[in-house]
Amino acid sequence: MKVFGGLLADNLSKFVEDPKWKAVIVLAYSYLHPVEKLISKNKNLLLKIKEKFACQTWAAFLKGEKSEATGEKSVEFMKSAKLVRIGKEKILPKEGCRNILITSALPYVNNVPHLGNIIGCVLSADVAARYNRQMGHNVLYISGTDEYGTATENKAQKEGVTCQQICDKYHKIHKDIYEWFDCDFDLFGRTTTPKHEVITQDIFKDIWENKKYFEKITDQQFCTACDRFLADRFVFGKCHYAACGAEGAKGDQCDACGQLIEAT
């Protein structure tokens, strides 16, 4: 904090008289203010900024409080402001340029995303994309909702609707939340689009025709009540690892000990 404060204060003096840097100076001062004692050599500069803008804290800046000296707001601030790139164009590889493809983990459409989901993949990828754009690289940042798998089927059964209805509902929820957080995707799509189907089938066809696979026999649980084989997510029981033995383990993994399971 001491080093950060010192570096910031040393570079503020050249901007104090420039109106264009008003908001930056106020924001910088909000960081410096709590550590004034650690950077006493810049005390006079801090007092000069404080006197000029009459804004002692970041909270005061956000509230748009008026300066006691001038009776005017120290800075205009729009709480609803959004960071939006203007004039997005189709992004294709460019010769002589560093081309970067960034994808974040595709969220399942079976829940409302929480901060852990956003910070863990979407936001971190967004930061990487913004940084590389600022560095002048040709960046394509894509993500979308993963709408296949047992998780979707399980959620649809719980809510008493079709899988398609679940996908439509939660895709919109995810998209709206990420937009609220200003995540700047070049494309936020869905795995159920016709384009995805064609690409997936082409990959499978290549694997099948060129025998890039191996055969293996596995056991799978069967429900006599509903007359069908059950995916792992529909099977629950006791973890068969002696050191754990937790109840409620899923058919593919025990959340208590983290071990992978093959249900028997």
N, C-alpha and C positions, 0 to 999 in steps of 0.2 A: 504493500500500500504506500509506503514511504517513497519508494522509487517511482511508482506510478504517479503519485501526486507531484513529485519534484519535476519529472519530465513534462507533465501537463502544464504546470505553472510556468516553467521556463519558456514554453512556446506560446503562451497566451498573450504576452505583452504586445506582439506584433499585430494582434487582431482586435485589441481593445477598442480602437477608434473606428473600426470598420463595421458599419451597420449590417452588412451581409452576414457577419459572423455572430450576430446577437444571440440567436438561440443556442448556438454551439457554446458560446462563452457562459451563458446561464447554466447549461447542462454541465459543462466542465466545472463550473464553480460549485454545483451541487455535489460533485464528487470530492472536491477539495475541501469544502467546508468542514466535514467531520474530522479531517486530519490536519487542520491548520497548525496545531502544535508540532506536528511532525515535519513541517516544511516552513519553519519560522523565517527562513531567509527570504521567502516570497510573501511575507505578511503584507508588505506595502502594496504589492500588486493585487493581492486578494481584496484588500480594503478599497482599492481603486475600482475594481470590478463591482464590488458590493455597492459602492456609492453611485456608480454610473447607472446600474440596472436595478438597484433597490430590490433585489430578489435573493433572499438568503438561502432558501431551500428549494429542492425539486418540487415539493408539495405546493409551495407558493407559486412556482412557475406553472404547474398544471392547472391550478385554480385561476390563473390569469389575474392575480392580484395587482392592484394599481400601485404605482410607485408613489411614496410619500412626497418625493421631491417634485415630480411632474404632474401627478394626478392622472397619469395615463397607464395603461397596461404595459407591463415590461415586455411582453411578447404575445403574439396571437397564437393560439393553440387549438387545433381541431381534434376533438376526441374521436371523431368518426373517420379520421383520415385513413386511407388505405394505400399500401405500397403496391402500385400497379404498373407493370411495364407497358409502355405505349407502343402500338404498332407491332404486335407479335407477327412474325412471318414464319412460313414453313421452314423448318430446320433440316438441312441436308448436309452431308459431309462436304468439307471444303479442302481443296488442295492447298498445301503450304500453311495449314492452320492446325492447331492441336484440337482434334475432335474428341469430345468427352461425352459418353453416355452415362447418366446417373439414374439408377432406379432404387426406390426404397422398397422395403418388404411390403408385399401386397396384403392389406388387412382383410380378414374374413368378414363376410357380411352377416355376422351372427351377434353383433354387439354394437353398443354405442362407444366410440373410441374415448379413452381417458387420457390423461396427461402422459402416462407411461407409454402408451402407444405412439403418441405424437412425438414426444422427445426421443424415444428409442429408435425411430426409423424415419418418419416423415420430415420432422423438423431438422434433424441433423443432415439429411440429404439435401434439404432446401438450402441450408447454410452453405454446404459444399458447392451447390449449383450457383448460388449468388456470388460466392467468392471467385469461382472460375470464370464467370461472366465478366466480373470486374477486372480480372486479369487478362481479358481480351480473347479467351478461348471460345471455341464454337461448342456450346453446351446444349444437350438435349436431356431434360429432366422429366421422366415419366413414372407414373405409378397407376394404381387403380385398385378396384375391389376384386378379391378372389371369391368367385361365386360358385365354385364347384366343391364337392367333398361332403363328408358326413356331417361336418359342423353346420352346413346350410340345411341339410335334411333334418337334423336334430332340432334346430331352432324353429323350422317350419312346423314340425309336429307339436312343439310346445305352444306355439301361438295359434295353431289350428288353421293354418293357411297353406297355400302352395309354395313350393320352393321359389318360383318366379316372383311371387308377391313379396317374399322375404328379401330377395335380391334387389328388387326395385325400391323397397322401403329403406333398407340399410345403405344402399349405394348413395341415395340422396342425403341421408344423415351424415355419412362419412364425408361426402363432397362438400356439403355446407359447412361442416365443422372445420375442415382444412382451409376452406376459403376464408372463414372467420379469422383463422390464425395467420392469414396472408401467406400461406404456402404457395409458392409461385411455380406450379407445374406447367410444363409445356403441353402435357397431355395427362389427364387423369381418367382412365378408361375403365373397362369392365372385361372380365375374362369370358363373358358369355356372348360377345359380339360375333357376327359371322366371320369377320377377319381373323379372330382368334381361332375359331373352329377350323378354318382352312389351314392356317399355319400349324396347328396341333396335329391335324390329320396328315399333313405332308411329312412332319417329323416322324409320326408313327409308321407311315408307309415306308419311309426310308429305312427305319429300324427293322421292320418286318421283312422287306424284300432283300435286304442285305444281311439278314440273320445276325443282327447286332444285339442278340438277347440270349438268355439261357433259361431253361425250364426248371421249375422247382415245384414240388408238391408241398402244400401247407395245409394244416388243419384250420377249420373255421367253425365258429359256433353257429348252431342252427336252432331257431325258435320253432317249436312244434305248434305253439298257439297261433302265431301269425304266418306260419309256413314259409319261412324265408331264412337265408343266411344273414348273419348279423355282422355289421362292420364293427371295428374295435371300439368306437365311441359308444356303442349300444350295449357293451358288455362291462359289468362291474362285479367286483368280488374282492377277495382277500389277497394281498400281495404275497407271493409265494417265496420271497426272499426271507430267510430265517432271521436276519438281523432287523427286518422291518415288520412284516406281518400286518400292515395297516389295512383296515377295512375301507371299502370304497375305491380300490384301485381300478383304473380303467383297463380295458382289454389290451392296450398297447403300452401303457406306462403307468407307473405309480407316482403320483404327485408328491407323496410323502417322502420317498427316498430318492426319486429321480431315475430309478432303474427302468430299463425297457423290459416289457413283458410280452410273452407269447401266451395268450390265454389258453387254458386247458380245462 
